[in-house]
Structure formats: structure tokens, C-alpha cells
Amino acid sequence: MKNVYLDNAATTPMDDRVIEAMLPYMRAHYGNPSSLHSHGREVRTAIEKARKKVAELIQASPSEIFFTSGGTEADNTALVSGMESHEISHAITSPLEHHAVLHTLEVLAQKRGITLSLLQINEKGEIDLDHLESLLKSHPKSLVSLMHGNNEIGNLNDLSRIGELSRAYGAFFHSDTVQTMGHYSHDVSTLPVDALVAGAHKFHGPKGVGFLYVRKDKKIHPFIHGGAQERNMRGGTENVIGIIGLAKALEISLEDLDHHRAHIEKIKAYFIDRLREEIPGVAFNGNSADLGRSLYTVLNVSLPPSEANRGMLLFHLDLEGISASGGSACSSGATVGSHVLRALNHPAERDAVRFSFSRFTTMEEVDYTLEKLKGLYSA
């Protein structure tokens, strides 16, 4: 078996139903949504229907949803515009955040003089909520940015608890929910979060489109200027095809969420058990092997030292037709090390590989991968 795709945390294959929903907006409905004539109006109507659908799926108001080019732009908008709009000078995050958050806040610290505090973590990558409260006591009205599910080690954070602490101290709470949108239910009518983000390609939608949710009483200034699109919040002609695809992909992902989750959890649990049986000394990074405390889509495996495979494991897997990742979703295959694994002091002599699953992953693909891994570590 070749062509085994186990890098779904990087991107997912598009659902055929999403492609079908997008096709009319490639062929027939080509008007500019800002145009006042009928061609433009019909496309504008489609965008607003998509916005209404996304809002309905996360229990938001359509006026709180802004379409973007993806999760990275949405994160940048929430962080940069959030701090400027609310005159915030102190930000709190963790060393395990996606670079869309970490690098953005580091630039704000270097160029705009904000103070940046990193939360303490333990050996499993769990954030210290007591440290968060201590920082909030010292710096009320901060910006707090903590992801829902870690893209590399799969750790889940308690958004409700973090949100409660943030509200208690008047903080603006942003969460990168790129890895959990479409895989978990999000009800922003009860969840104490001020901004969250999504990228459609993480839940079987198209690349190059995402959305930002901003709570209506926490309005922010635009990040991209040059036009009145997105209710004056994002200049530039809308990615109509992508927006249609995003809304359809999110609808499909959530309408049968329990079934999708059960299928993927079964695959992940089986993979964990077989790895423990077949490869002596195998371990797992973060909480990724704990089904109750990690993304059910992500498993980060720490493999025993091997001179034959050291630094070459992803290459060997690729030769066998298996796609996986050794780093974050947006730097798969890069030679730079993972900042997340460095923060966890992962031993340099052990290779780490992230396998990530989707509703299209099959047990046959997992068995094939296990067979090849066993062969690589049996010598």
C-alpha cells in the first residue's frame, strides 16, 4: 500500500461535497460581491448565507464573524488589533503556541514595546493555571492568548477555566482554535472567549480561507485596510469560492461529529496499543496518548534511539508512501527543530513523529504504517 496520508493536522483532503458546493461559484456565479448589479448581489447573498451558517454552527451572531485568508491572518488580526483597540500593553501566552501567535506577540514586544509573559509548563506540556492567575493579578486587563488544542502534541486546554480567569481580571481572551474547529463543538454563547479563529483546510475545506470570531462587546479595529469589505473590517475582495467551501465543510464536519470522532478515536487507540506492542521503548509526547486529555486527531510518538533512523525517519516513511510530520502543521518537513518539543526537553537522540488522523483515515493505512515502523525498528 502506498499513498498513506497521516498528516491531517497539517491539512486535510477536501470533502467531495465541499467541492460540489464550490463549483457553481467557479463557473456561473462570478460577480464581485461589492458590485451593485445582479451578478454582484447574488454572490453577496451567498457570502452572507455562509456567514449566517458559520455563526449558527458556533452559536454566534453573523455580525461577529469575519472571513480571512486563514487561521494565521485571523490570529494576527485578533492579537494586533485586539491590543491596539483595547489599549493593552501586556500579553500572556505559552511557549507552546503556534508561531502565528508566538511570532506575532514577539514582534509586538520588539517593535511596539508591549510586555510579553510566557506561562510555565510541566514536562507534559500542561500550562500552569496558577501562574496565569498570578500574572493576571499583577497585570489586569492583559491580553491572554492560549490555544484550545496543541497542533504538535495534541494537549487540550480548558478554555472555560482560562476564560473565567481572564474575565475575572478584565483580560481580552483570544484562543487559536484552528485544530479543534470542526472536530469539537464550540458554543460561544456560553464559552467565555473574546476571539477565536479557524482555517477551513483543517476540517476538509479549501486552503486559503478561515474566519475570525470577535465577541460583539469586544470590537476591534481592522488589520487589513483598503476596502469596505467584511463590514469595514477587512479590505480586499472576498474569497467567495473559499467562503462557500468553508461554510459547507464546517456544516458537514459538525452534523455527524459523534460518528466522525468515534471512528478516529478507535483508530488512534488501536495505533497506540499496537505501537506499544511492536516497538519496545516507544513513548508519547505531551498528553497525546491520553485520549481524554488530547486531540483525538493527533498522536506524537517518541521513538527509541536508532543510528539507522536518526534524523531520517520521515524520509524513510516517505519512501514507503507514508506522509507524516516531525514538526508543526505549517513547517512539515522543515529541518528546523520543533519549538514545542524543545520546550518539553525531548531527548535529541530520539526521533519524534506526529501522526494525525481524519475521518477518511482507514485501519488498513494504520496497519501498513505499523508494519513499516516495525521494520525500521526491528534491526
N, C-alpha and C positions, 0 to 999 in steps of 0.2 A: 504493500500500500504506500502510495506517495501522496503528496499534496495534503498533509495533515496540518490544519491551522489551529494552533493553540496560543494565539496572541491576541485574544479578543479584548483585553484591557487596552491594547494599542488602538485597534479599530475593529469593527465588526463587519461581516458581509451584509450587504443590503438585502432586505426582505423583498421578494418579488412584488408583493402587494404595494410596497412603498414606491417601487419603480413605476408600477402601473398608475399610481396616483399622480406621479410627477410628469408622465409622458404628455398629457394634454397641454401642459404649460411649457413644453418644449416645442410642440407642433402647432397648436392652434391659438392658445391664449398668450400672446407675446407682447401685449401692450405694456407701456410703462405705467406702473401703479400711481404715479404722480400726475399723469395726464388726465384731463377733464373729459375727454371724449369717451365713447362707449367701450373702446378697446382697453383703455386705461381703467375705467370704472369696474369692469368685470374682474380684472386682476386685483384691484384694490379690495374688492369684495372677498375674493379668495384669501387674501392675506389676513383680512380681519376675521374671517371664519376660522382660519388656522390659529390665530391669536386667541380667539374665544375658546377653541378646543383645548389648547395648551393650558389656558387659565383654569378651565373646568377640571382638567385632569389633576391639577395640584391645588385646587380649591382657592384660587386667586381671583382677582379681578382682571379683566383684559387690559385695563389701564396700567397694570403693574408688570406686564410682560413686554420685553424689548428684544427683538431679534438681532443677533450679532453674527459675526463670522465664525463663531465657535466659543469653546469654553475659555480659551486664553484671553480673547478680547473681552469676554464678559467679566472675567476675573479682574483684568486691568481696569475696566470701567468702574466696577464696584469699589476697588481699592483706591485708585487715584481720585476719582470724582467723589467717592464717599468721604474721603478725608478732607478734600477741599471744601465740599459743600457744607460739611458739618464742623469745619474748623477744628479738626482733630490733629493733634501733634504727636500722639503716641500710639504705636501699633503693637499688638501681641499676636504671635503666631508660634509655630513649632518648627524645628529643624527638619521635619519630615514632609513638609508641604510640597506640592508640585512647584516646579520652577516658575510657573505662571504667577504664583503668589510670592514665593521667596524672592525671586529676582526683582519683581516689581517693587516690593517693600524695601529691598536693599537699595534700589535706585532712588526711591523717595528719601531714604535716610542719607544717601550720599549727596543728592542734588538739592533736596528741599529741606533738609535738616530735621526730619522727624526722628523721634526716638523709637528704636525697634528693640523689642524684648522677645527672646526665644524661650519657650516653656521647657522645663525639664522633662525628660522621658526616662523610662526604665529600659532594661535590657530587651524587653519585648516590643518596645516602641510605643508603649502606652503613655499618654500625656498625663502630667501631674495637675489635676484639677485644683488641688490646694494651692499650688504655685500660681495657677491662673487667678484664683480669688485674691491671693496676696498681692499680685500685680495690679489687679483692678482696684483694690483698696488704696494702693499707693498712687494709681493713675486712673481715677474715674473718668468717664467719657472718652475712653480709648476706642480704637478700632480693634476688634478681635476677628481673626481670620483662621479658621480651623476646618479642614476638610471633613466630609462625612465618612468616606471610605478611602483608605490609602491605596494609590494606584500600583504600588510595588509590593507591599507586604500584606495588604488586604485588611489592616486593622480598622475597625469601626469605632467612631467616636460618638458619644452620647450628645446629640445635638440639643435635645431638650434641656439637659443639665447645663450645658455650656450657654445656651440661650437664656436660661433663667439667671445664671450668674451675670451675664452681660447686661440684662435688663435691670438687675438689682443695682448695678453701678453705672447705669446710663451709657453703656457702650453700644457701638454700632457693630452688629454681629453679621459677618459675611461667611458663608460656607461654600467651598468648592464641592459641588455635588455631582461632578462630571461622571464619576464611577458608579454612582448609585441611582441617578435619574434613569428611569425606565426599568430598573431592577428592584426598586423598593418604592413603596407608596410615600408620597410627600404631601402632607396636608398643611399648607402654610397658614390656614385659618387658625390652627392651634399651635403650630410649631413656632417657638419664639426666635425666629431668624429674620433679619432685616434684608438680606440679599442672598440669593443662591443662583447657581449657574448650571448650564447643561450644554453638551455638544452632541448633535444628532448621531454622529458616526459611532458613538459608544453604545447605542441601542438600535442598531440595524437601520439607521437612516443615512443620509448623504453626508459627505465631508464638507467642511467649509460653511457650516451654519450651526448656530446654537441660540440660546436665549439667556437673558438675564431677568430675574425677578427682583424687583425692589419694592418693599412694603410702602404703601401709599403715604404713610405719615413719616417716611424717611427719604423723601425725594432727593435726588442728586442732580448735579449739572451734567450736561453732555460731555462725553470723552472725545468723540469724533465730530468735528464741525464741518459745515459746508453745504448743508441742506436741511430741509424741514422734515425729513422722513422720521419715522418712528416717533411721531408727536414731538418733533424738535429735539429728540434725544440721540439720534444717530444719523449724521449726514451720509448721503450716498444712496444710490438706487438699490432697493431691496433685492436680495437673492430670492426671487419669487419661487423658483423651482425647489431650492433648498428648504424654504419655509414650508411649502406644501409637503415635502417629504418628511421634514421633522415632525410636523403635527401628526401625520399618518403613522410614522414609526413609533411615536410615543403612545398613541392610541392602541396600536397593536400590542406593544410591549406590556401595557398595563391591563388590557382587557382579559388576558389569560395568565396573569402574573404568577398565581399559585402553581399552575401546571408547569410553567417555564422554570420556576425556582426548584420545584421538586425534581425535575429532570436533571438540572445542573448540579444540585446538591448530591444526588445519587452518584453522578459521575465523579465529583470531587472526592466524596467519601471513599469510593472504590479506588481511586487513584492513590489516595493517602495510604490506605491499607496495603495495597499491592507494593507500593514503594518501600514500606517498612518491611515487608516480607522478602522482597527481592534484592534490596541493596543495604547490606549491613552498614551502620554508621550514618545513614541518611538522617537529616534533621530538617526543620522547617523554620523559616524566618518570620519574626513577628508572631502574630496570632493566627497566621494563615491556615494552620492545620486545625484550629478550633472553630468548628462550624457555627457555633453560637456567637462568636466574637469577631468574625471576619467576613469579608465579602465572599459570598458563595461562588463568585465567578473567578476568584484569584487564589492561586497556590504558589508560594515562593519557597523553592526547595533548595536546601543547602546540602551539597553532595560531598562525600568523603574525599580527602586528598588523593589526587591521581596525577602522576607525572605525565601520563599519556594524554590526559584530557585537559590539563590545567590551561586555562585561558582559551581553549579550543572547543569547549563543549558545544556552544551554539553553532559553530562551524560544522562539527560532526553531525549534529542534529539536522542542520540544513542539508547536508549531503544525503541524508536519509529521507528528505522531503518533509521534515517537521519544522514548523515555524513556531518559535517561542522567543522570549526576551530575557535579557540579563539585566536590564535597567528599567527606567521609567517608560511610560507609554510613548512619550514623544521623543525618546532617544534610543529606540530599539536598535541594537546592532552597533551603537556607538562605542568607541574604545574608552571613553571617559568612564570612570567608575560611578557607581550609584551613590549619590549623597545620602540616600536613605540607609543603605547597608553600611556605609561608613559611620553614620551616626549610631548604628547598633553595634559597631565594632565587630562586624562579621569577619571571621578569620580569612586572611588573604590566601591561604593555601587551599581553601575550599571554594569550588565553583558554586555560584548561585544562579538559578534559572527560574524565571516566572512563567508558569503555565496558566493561561486564563481561558475560560470556557464560555460558551454561549448556548443558546437553545438549539443551535444547529450542530453542536459537538456530539459525536457518537461514541458509544462504548468501544466500537471497533478501532476508532482512532486512538483511544486511550490505550487499548491493548497493544497496538502496534508501537506506540511510543514507549510503553513499558518494556517491550521486547528489545527495542534498540538501546534503551538506557541500561538494561541489564547486561547487554552485550558489551557496552562501553566500560562497565564497572566490574565485569567478572574476571578480567585478566589479572 
